[in-house]
Amino acid sequence: MPASAEPPEVTLSLSSAQAAPGDSVTVTATVTNVHAFTVLNATARVFGSPAGLPSFATLTGCDGAIGPCGTVSDAGGPIGFEAPVGALSGGASATVIFTLAIADDAQDSDQTIRGQLGGSNYASEVADGPTLTILGQADAAIGLTAQPKLGLLAPKIEFTLRVTGNGPAALRSSTVKTSLPPGFTAVSGECGTAPGTVTCTTGEVAPGSSVVRKFSVPIRLLSIGVPYTFTATRTASVPVDPVGGNDSARVRCTVVSILLVSCG
């Protein structure tokens, strides 16, 4: 009868092959003592390569551990995370599910997840596992359009601000400020307003999707015949926006009369 192959000392799997800043991802690590002796104070350890795992992720959970989990460090500082699994006799295995939160400032990269069986009397070779691709950037494209709503009682210009997520990651949040002519205050139920400024925020915007915010400016406050420029600018977003050329948009409006306004 042929001898059966020994199981690997470390096996690793990921809940997702891709993650963006702010996402959670789990690493399932199974460690097996393939020797006849007992590994004392055994731990399941996970690392990243080329970057140290704690440099781009925070440990938020470790199901399967028999005690508190923590970091693995070398002379340069934390390089990974470990979970105690107790003494492992020959042939025994233990599985730990590490839950990681990807840092908000994590950069685009491919990180190899690595694992090790550690102990006070033994440590296995560090084994390579799957690759985690971090999508650390999200392009937020800003659009602004204006539509006059005319009438004798309450003429106004209605503005539509559009924030589009161009990927590669989901846009987790953004802040866009629109400048108004000096002394003007807009009206909005969706954005914050102050003299000269409208501040709109978004939550998550998936790649290829858009979020719309609306506000209006009363025409009665605008001088006839004077062109006014309204500029919307992205002032903050998470994660990093790699494209600066679409971070602002502007509309110019001219009031010809109380019943005739042109915007473009």
Secondary structure, DSSP 8 states (H G I E B T S, - for coil): --------SEEEEES-SEE-TT-EEEEEEEEE--SSS-EEEEEEEEEEESS-GGGTEEEEEEET-SS--EEEEETTEEEEEEEEEEEE-TT-EEEEEEEEEE-TT--SEEEEEEEEEE-SS-B---EEEEEEEE--BEEEEEEEEEEEE--SSS-EEEEEEEEEEEEES-B-EEEEEEE-STT---B-SSSEEETTEEEEEE--B-TT-EEEEEEEEEGGGS-TT-EEEEEEEEEEEESB----TTSEEEEEEEEEETTEEEE-
